[in-house]
Amino acid sequence: MCLAIPGRVESIDFPFAIVSFGGARKRIRIDLVEDVKIGEYVLAHAGLAIQKLSEEEVMEIEKLWEEMMEE
């Protein structure tokens, strides 16, 4: 099973970006996703951004994680 995590792009030095994952910052590659901008959200797996996400999608993912942790 694979796990991809949403994060917010804080800075870009193409093909890399610093992405915040709940406060933890990680340098990941963003060249697989078109037109990534600072402030946008990406879904990351194994050090790679694999798609962009809307803020609403991130909030829904976070809500689902919280619900799973309550069980």
Backbone as CSV, one residue per row, in Angstrom:
resi,resn,N_x,N_y,N_z,CA_x,CA_y,CA_z,C_x,C_y,C_z
1,MET,0.840,-1.171,0.000,0.000,0.000,0.000,0.884,1.233,0.000
2,CYS,0.494,2.229,-0.760,1.239,3.482,-0.857,0.481,4.580,-0.123
3,LEU,1.220,5.537,0.376,0.620,6.663,1.066,1.135,7.948,0.446
4,ALA,0.220,8.812,0.043,0.573,10.129,-0.476,0.033,11.158,0.509
5,ILE,0.781,12.227,0.728,0.454,13.203,1.757,0.318,14.588,1.129
6,PRO,-0.741,15.328,1.490,-0.887,16.685,0.975,0.025,17.658,1.723
7,GLY,0.555,18.629,0.984,1.394,19.655,1.585,1.272,20.953,0.818
8,ARG,1.682,22.044,1.474,1.588,23.381,0.878,2.968,23.830,0.411
9,VAL,3.055,24.290,-0.825,4.318,24.730,-1.415,4.728,26.068,-0.804
10,GLU,5.923,26.113,-0.217,6.422,27.336,0.418,7.432,28.082,-0.438
11,SER,8.253,27.358,-1.174,9.227,28.004,-2.063,9.552,27.042,-3.194
12,ILE,10.036,27.618,-4.298,10.350,26.817,-5.478,11.737,27.180,-5.983
13,ASP,12.537,26.152,-6.229,13.820,26.252,-6.908,13.802,25.099,-7.914
14,PHE,13.075,25.304,-9.010,12.755,24.242,-9.963,13.984,23.421,-10.327
15,PRO,13.869,22.116,-10.306,12.693,21.265,-10.237,12.286,20.859,-8.813
16,PHE,12.776,21.566,-7.802,12.457,21.242,-6.421,11.595,22.317,-5.792
17,ALA,10.914,21.939,-4.711,10.151,22.888,-3.908,10.270,22.481,-2.453
18,ILE,10.176,23.461,-1.569,10.051,23.188,-0.147,8.556,23.164,0.131
19,VAL,8.100,22.037,0.676,6.675,21.832,0.933,6.483,21.567,2.415
20,SER,5.475,22.228,2.989,5.150,22.056,4.400,4.060,21.001,4.537
21,PHE,4.355,19.996,5.339,3.410,18.932,5.648,3.052,19.065,7.118
22,GLY,2.052,19.890,7.403,1.655,20.099,8.792,2.751,20.711,9.635
23,GLY,3.588,21.536,9.041,4.682,22.178,9.758,6.043,21.545,9.511
24,ALA,6.072,20.283,9.125,7.332,19.628,8.773,7.639,19.977,7.318
25,ARG,8.831,20.496,7.077,9.194,20.909,5.719,10.084,19.863,5.058
26,LYS,9.821,19.657,3.777,10.575,18.669,3.014,10.834,19.211,1.615
27,ARG,11.998,18.905,1.082,12.356,19.276,-0.293,11.917,18.132,-1.198
28,ILE,11.027,18.444,-2.140,10.526,17.416,-3.053,10.635,17.901,-4.488
29,ARG,10.581,16.962,-5.408,10.577,17.307,-6.840,9.163,17.649,-7.263
30,ILE,9.051,18.661,-8.107,7.733,19.086,-8.588,7.611,19.027,-10.105
31,ASP,8.609,18.505,-10.783,8.604,18.558,-12.245,7.653,17.560,-12.912
32,LEU,7.006,16.692,-12.157,5.997,15.808,-12.743,4.630,16.478,-12.824
33,VAL,4.480,17.622,-12.156,3.206,18.335,-12.107,3.378,19.687,-12.788
34,GLU,2.442,20.018,-13.680,2.551,21.277,-14.433,2.186,22.489,-13.592
35,ASP,2.953,23.553,-13.752,2.613,24.882,-13.273,2.321,24.963,-11.778
36,VAL,3.216,24.415,-10.955,3.064,24.499,-9.503,3.530,25.877,-9.045
37,LYS,2.733,26.496,-8.177,3.047,27.833,-7.677,3.118,27.836,-6.158
38,ILE,3.848,28.801,-5.609,3.934,28.985,-4.167,2.524,29.217,-3.625
39,GLY,2.220,28.551,-2.519,0.917,28.677,-1.889,-0.069,27.600,-2.299
40,GLU,0.224,26.880,-3.377,-0.652,25.803,-3.813,-0.359,24.534,-3.019
41,TYR,-1.306,23.612,-3.096,-1.155,22.322,-2.424,-0.846,21.245,-3.439
42,VAL,0.022,20.315,-3.025,0.348,19.170,-3.865,0.205,17.899,-3.041
43,LEU,-0.016,16.809,-3.732,-0.036,15.493,-3.124,1.336,14.882,-3.400
44,ALA,2.032,14.484,-2.341,3.404,14.001,-2.493,3.534,12.545,-2.064
45,HIS,4.357,11.828,-2.809,4.670,10.435,-2.498,6.137,10.192,-2.836
46,ALA,6.875,9.655,-1.897,8.275,9.272,-2.105,9.122,10.422,-2.647
47,GLY,8.884,11.628,-2.120,9.696,12.772,-2.519,9.314,13.421,-3.831
48,LEU,8.146,13.041,-4.368,7.680,13.591,-5.643,6.268,14.142,-5.501
49,ALA,6.028,15.322,-6.062,4.657,15.813,-6.178,4.009,15.038,-7.311
50,ILE,2.840,14.450,-7.039,2.198,13.637,-8.074,0.924,14.282,-8.619
51,GLN,0.388,15.286,-7.907,-0.731,16.059,-8.446,-0.973,17.279,-7.570
52,LYS,-1.646,18.270,-8.149,-2.046,19.443,-7.381,-3.397,19.160,-6.737
53,LEU,-3.638,19.817,-5.586,-4.898,19.687,-4.872,-5.461,21.067,-4.582
54,SER,-6.784,21.140,-4.514,-7.412,22.386,-4.076,-7.395,22.419,-2.551
55,GLU,-7.595,23.594,-1.991,-7.652,23.722,-0.535,-8.809,22.890,0.023
56,GLU,-9.914,22.825,-0.696,-11.062,22.033,-0.264,-10.709,20.545,-0.200
57,GLU,-9.961,20.054,-1.180,-9.555,18.649,-1.171,-8.648,18.346,0.014
58,VAL,-7.747,19.270,0.327,-6.842,19.090,1.469,-7.648,19.050,2.762
59,MET,-8.612,19.949,2.907,-9.431,19.978,4.117,-10.225,18.680,4.267
60,GLU,-10.724,18.138,3.177,-11.463,16.877,3.222,-10.542,15.719,3.634
61,ILE,-9.342,15.679,3.087,-8.372,14.635,3.455,-8.041,14.729,4.936
62,GLU,-7.787,15.942,5.440,-7.467,16.123,6.847,-8.632,15.701,7.742
63,LYS,-9.849,16.000,7.325,-11.036,15.593,8.078,-11.125,14.072,8.153
64,LEU,-10.887,13.397,7.035,-10.937,11.937,7.015,-9.868,11.325,7.914
65,TRP,-8.652,11.902,7.907,-7.582,11.405,8.777,-7.963,11.546,10.246
66,GLU,-8.560,12.691,10.607,-8.982,12.911,11.980,-10.025,11.878,12.400
67,GLU,-10.969,11.592,11.513,-11.985,10.595,11.803,-11.375,9.215,11.997
68,MET,-10.390,8.867,11.184,-9.735,7.560,11.324,-8.971,7.464,12.637
69,MET,-8.383,8.557,13.079,-7.601,8.544,14.317,-8.496,8.419,15.549
70,GLU,-9.756,8.822,15.431,-10.689,8.716,16.546,-11.133,7.281,16.796
71,GLU,-11.038,6.448,15.784,-11.506,5.051,15.916,-10.535,4.184,16.658
